[in-house]
Amino acid sequence: PMVQIGASVGSTLTYCGCCDESRDRKGQRGGSCCLLRPFQKSKKSGLKSSKFDMRSPSKSGNTHDHFCEQIKLQNDADHREIISAGAAAGLAAAFGSPIGGVMFSWEEASSFWSRKVTWRCFLCTAIAVLTLALMRGTANIGLLSFPDFSNHPEMHIEFLMNFPFLTVTAMASGLLGAFFNSLRQKFGKLRPSSSSHLYRILELLLATAAGILLMYVLAYLAGFWGGCIEKPKSWPEDFGSRFACPKEGQINDLYTLFFSNPDHVIDRIFGAGAETCDNAEHMGALQFRCTFTLASLCVHCLTYLIFMSYAAGLAIPGGLFMPCIMVGASFGLLVGAILSKLLPHWHIVPSMYALVGGTAVLGGVFRASISLVVIVVEGTRQINYIFQVILAVVMSNWVAHNIHSEGVYESDLEKNGTVSFLRSEPSKVLHVMTAEQIMSQSVATVHEV
């Protein structure tokens, strides 16, 4: 029943429009004017385009059109997509399973599927389950759980108060992912041709030497901004290095971020802020809870982003998942640490911001949705933060798509030139071009038989 109710609500919304001054065939003004009015059928298309535009007030003084949203439900494709989202939201609300709702709509309730339908359904299912959790005030609603709701009565308010900051963090991380794709394309135009094997090997050696030298220089300079910190007691003995630090027992946090095992670094970033400091009075103003300094996190994020943008095209096999998580986690922890210092009385969980940042950068780079949520949740084992992960995926995909419409895989196919790849949406360049500009001047014709 919930699937049918959700699909019915979605179908009803597509047939509703903003109240305007409609006239009948005789030119007389329509009878009653309601906020939601049905569409009129068109012979050429299934649904007539709704005019949700900001119109000037009429002579009768009616000014309600100024408050209408500019939303366009243009044709049968929009009708099908919103019905798919409604069916997914209905099942998600019934079982508390946002991923299951999307998968059900994908496999059973939809005749056509695209990337746009995926993140629309994801957003609808996440909001449906979150609304159910807030109205019931309990965490036992299925896969999505908010344990703090039951332990602290006021925690749900602080949870909602973090939403704007989480949304901004996800959008900014999505911009980092789009910037990576754009910068990677620009670097690709500068590097030698793939057929020049000797030059590609020389490029690899020079880039590796220059990168290592730059990281050593930055790690040495970290001591001037307080990068030499006391080693936290919760860190393992083999994690952390004293490079260029004057005192015994200190470690260089930027050197540790650069040269330690990436898996261990990501674990330390995701777990930052959980422990308390015994020597808090000796902690610098730019250090976050005995772990990393804010300046080192900023330098690490920017340096790693530029390095991986250039290294992605070198003549050596390498992955992108771990560097993307590293950049996003550093940026998210930086945002969470700044917020915790500015808002000390709020319940800010910096590790949650690190998780959102890492997920959003992955979404901005790969433009994945369902698979990315499953990978992050299973890899981090943070099922309690699944809504934050979905929020990061949706917002990063939306922002990155508007900035740089191609994901990393689509960019590689376009650069290859030998693979026939039909995009789900036309290129943005075609929106400002006319038919004359894309027509071929040498016309091929077929003789009449």
N, C-alpha and C positions, 0 to 999 in steps of 0.2 A: 504493500500500500504506500509506503513512503517513497518508493521509486515513482509510482504513478502520480503521487501528489507533487513531488518535485518537478516531474516533467510537465504536469498541468500548470503549475505556477510559471515555469519558464515559457510555456506556450502562450499563456495569458499575457505575460509582459511584452511579448513580441507584437501582440495585437493592440497594444495600448499606446497612446500618444499624449502629448502635452495639450492641454486645453487651448483651443484657439477659436477664432470667429469663423466657423464654417458656414457656408451658404448652400442652400438647396438649388435645384435646377432653375427655379423661377427667380433666383436672385435674392430671396428673402433670407434673413438671418436665421440660423438654425435654432431649434427650440432650446432645450436645456444644455448647458455647457458644464461638463464635468472634467475633473483632472485627468482621468483616463478615458480616452475615447477609442473606439475600434477603428482599424484601418479599413479602407475601401479596396476591394480587389481590383487588380489590373490585369488586362488581357495579355499583355506582353510578359509580365513577370508575376510570380506568385503573390508578392506583397508590394504595395505601393510604398515608395520611399517616404518616410515620416520626416516632417520638417520641424526639427527641434531647434529652430534658430531663434535668435534674440530679436524680436520684431519691435518696431516702434509702437507706442500705444495708439489705439484706435480713437476715432472721433468721439465715441461714446465714453471715453475715459477708462476703458478696460486696460489695466497695466499688468495682468498676470503673466503675459508672455515674457516679461523681463526676468522671471524667476525660473524659466524652463532650462533644463540641462540640454547641452548640445550633443545629443546622442542620436546616432543614425542606425536604424535597423532597416537595411535596404532591400533585402531579397530573401529568397527561400534558404540560402546558405546561412544567413544570420539566424533565421528561425530554427534550423536544424541544430546549430551550434548551441543556442541557449537552451533548447530542450535537452541536449546531451548534458550540459552543465547542471540543469535542474535535476535530471535523473541521478547524476553522480552525487549531488548534494543531498538528495533524499536518502540514498543508501548509506552515505557517510553519517548522516544524523541518526539513522536507525541502529547502526552497529558501532558507531564511534571509530570509523576506519576511513580516513581521508584517502589513503592510497588505494584501498579496496574499492572505494567509490569511483575513483578515476578508472581503475582497471576494469570495473564492471561496465561502466559507460563505454569504454574503449572496445571491449570484446562483445558486448551484448546489445547495447542500446543505441549504437551509432552506426549509420550507413556510410559515413565519410569521416575521416580523421586527419588532423593536421597538427602542427606544433602549436598553432594559435589556440586550437580547441583544447590542447593538453593543459596549457598553463591557465586558461580560463576555468576549466573544470577543477584544477588544483586549487585555485583561489576560492572557488565556491565551496568545495568540500572542506577546506581548512576553516573558512568562516562559519560554516554550518556546525562543525564539531566544536569550535571555540564558543559559539553562541550557546550551544547545548551545555557545555561545561560551566559557563558563567551563570546560566539560568538555574541549573541544578545545584551549583555550588559544591560539586563533588568531583573527584578525579576518576572514579570508577565508571567510565563510559566507554571502555574499549581500549584500543591501541593508544590513543592520545590520553596522556595523564598529566595532571598538575598536582603533584603531591603537596606542594606548599599551600594549596587551598585548604586542605584539611588540617594542617599543622598550625597555620597562622591565619586567623580570621581576616586580617587586613592585608594579607599578602596578595590577594587578587587585585586589589587597587594598585599596589606598587607594580604588579605584573603588567597591568594595562598602562601605567605611567611610563614604563620602559618601551612600550611599543613605538612611539615616535623616534626614539633614539635608535632602536633596532632597525626601523625602516630606513632611516638616514644612513646607518652603517651598511645595510644591504645595498642601497642605491649607490653609495660611494664605492663599495667593493665591486659592484657591477661595472662601474666606470673604469676601475682599474683593469678588469678583464677585457673590456672593449679597447682600452688603451694598449694593452698587450697585443691584441690582434692587429691593431693599426700599426703599432711600432714594429711588429714582426714583419709586416708587409713592406715597410719602408727599409728595414735592414736587408730584406731579401733582394731589393733592387741594387744594393751596394756590394753584395758579396759576389765572388767569382762564379762563373758558370759551372753547372754540375758536371760538364764534360772536362773541365780543367782540373784533373785530379791532383796535380802537384800544387797548384795554388790553393786548392781546398784544404790540403794537409797543412800547408804553411799557415793558412788562416786559422786552422784549429790550434796549432802550436802557439801562435802569437796571441790569440784570444785567451787561451788558457793561462799563459804566462802573465798577460796584462791583468786578467781578472784576479789571479792569486796575489799579485803584487799590490793591486788596489785594496784588496781586503786586508792585507797585512798593514798597509799604511793607515786605513781607517780604524783598524783595531788598535794600532799604536796611539792614534789621536784620541781614542775613546777615554784614555786616562785624564785628558784635560777637561772633559765635561762630566767627570764622576763615574766613568765606566768601570772602575775598579771597586767592586763591592764585596762585602762579606758573603762567603758561600752559605746559602741556606742549608739548614740541617736536614731538610727533607730531600735534598738532592743526593743522588748516589755518589760514592767516592770517586768513581771514574768519570764523572760528568763535570765539566768546568775546567778551565785552564787559567794559570796565573800570568799569562803573557803580559809583559811590560807593567806589572803591578808591583809597587815597592814593598808592601807589607806581606808577611806570611799569613796564610789563611784567606787571602783575597783572590778573586777571580776576575777576569776581564769578560764582561757580559757580551760585548759585541764579538770578540774573538770566539766565545763559546757559541754564539748564534751562527757564525759563519762556518766554523770548522768542525763542529761536533756532528755526530750522527743525526741526519735529518729527522729520523723517526723519534729519537730521544728529544730533540729540540721541540718538535711539535707536541709531544707529550708534556714537556715542561711549560709550553705556552698555554695549552689547554688547561693545565692544572694550576696556573698562576693565580695568586690571590687567595688560595684556600688556607694557607698557613699564616700564623701570626709571628711577628718578629720579637725576639727577646731583646735585641739591641736597637729598638725603634728610635731611640734618641740619637744614635749615630748614623741613622739612615738619611741620605741626601734628599733634598726637596724634589729632585727629578727621578727618584727611585720609587718603584711601585712594589710595596709590600715585600721587601727583601729579595726580589727576583731580578727584574730587568729595569734599566733606566729608560725613561721616555725617549731621550735623545737616541739611544742605541736602537730602540724599536723602530723609530722613524727612519734612521739611516739604513737599518737592515731591510726594511720594507722597500724603500726606493731603490737601493742598490740591487737587491735580489730581483726586483721587477725588470730593471734594465738588463741585468745579466741574463735572465732567462729569455727575454725578448730576442736577444742576439744569439744566444746559445741554441735556441730552438731550431735554427737552420744550419748548424755546423755539421760537418761530415763525421758524426759520431752518434751512435744510438743513445737515446735518452728520453725520459718521460717528462710529462707536463703536470701530472696530478700532484706530485709532492711539491714542486716549486709553487704551484698555484695555491695549495693549502698553506705553504709557508708564508707567502706574501699576504694572503688574506688573514691568516691567524695573527701575524704581527700587527697588521693594521687594525684588526678588531680589538686586540688586547690594548693597543695604544688608545683607541677611542674609549674603551671601557675603563682604563686606568685614569684617563683625564676626567671622565664623568664621575668616577668614584671620589676623586679629589675635589671636584667642584660641588658635588652633591653628597656630602658625607652622611647625611641622615637618610638617604634613599637606599633601597635594597638593590644595589648595582652588583651584578655578577659578571666580572670582566671575562671569565672563561666562556660565558655564554656569548659575549660579543666576539670573542675569538672564533668560536664555532660558526657564528653567523658570517663573519668576514671571510673565513676560509671557504665556506659553502658558496657564498655569493661570487667570489672570484672564479671558482670552478664553473658556476652557472654563466658568468659573463664570458668565459673563454670557450666553453664547449656548447653552451646553449642546450644543455640537457635538462630534463625535468624529473620524471619518475625515477629513472635509473640513478640519477644523482642523489635524490633523497634516500633511496635504499642504500646506496654505497656509503653515504655519510653516516646514516643512523647505524648501520651494521658495523662500520669501521670504528666509530667512536663509542658505540654502545651507550649512546645518550638518547634513549627513547623518550625521556621526559622533555627533551627540547625539540620534538619533531615539528611542532607548529612553527618554532623559530626557523628551523631548516626549510620548511615549505615557504615561509615568508621570504627568506633569503633567496631561494630559487626563483620565485615569481618576480620579485622586484628586480633582481639582477638581470633576468632574461628580458624584462620589459625595458629597463634603462639601456642595456647594452644593445638591444635590437634597434632602438631609435638612434643610437650613436653610431654603431658599426653593425650593419645588418647581417654580416656573415660571421659564422662561428669558425673555429680553427680548422675543422674538417672541410667545411665548404670553401674556405680560402685555399686550402691545399688542392682541392679538386679544380678550382678555377685557375690556379697557377699551373697545374699539370697540363691542361689544355687538350688532353687526349681522352678524357672521360666525358661522355654526354650526360650531363647532370641537369635535370629539370627541377627548378626551384619551386617551392610551394607558393612563393609570392614574387611578383615582378621586382626588378631592381628599382631603387629610388630614382635612378637617372631617367627611367622611362616616364616618370610622372611629370617631368617638365619638357619632354620631347614630343614633337609632332610626328605624324606618319611620314611626312616628307623627309624628315631627317634620318629615318631608319630604313627607308625604302631603297632598294638596289636600283641603280641607274641602268644597268644592263638587264633588260627584262627578258626572261625566258618564256617563250610561247610554244604552244602546241598547234600544229597546222590542222585546219579543219578537214575532216574526212568526208 
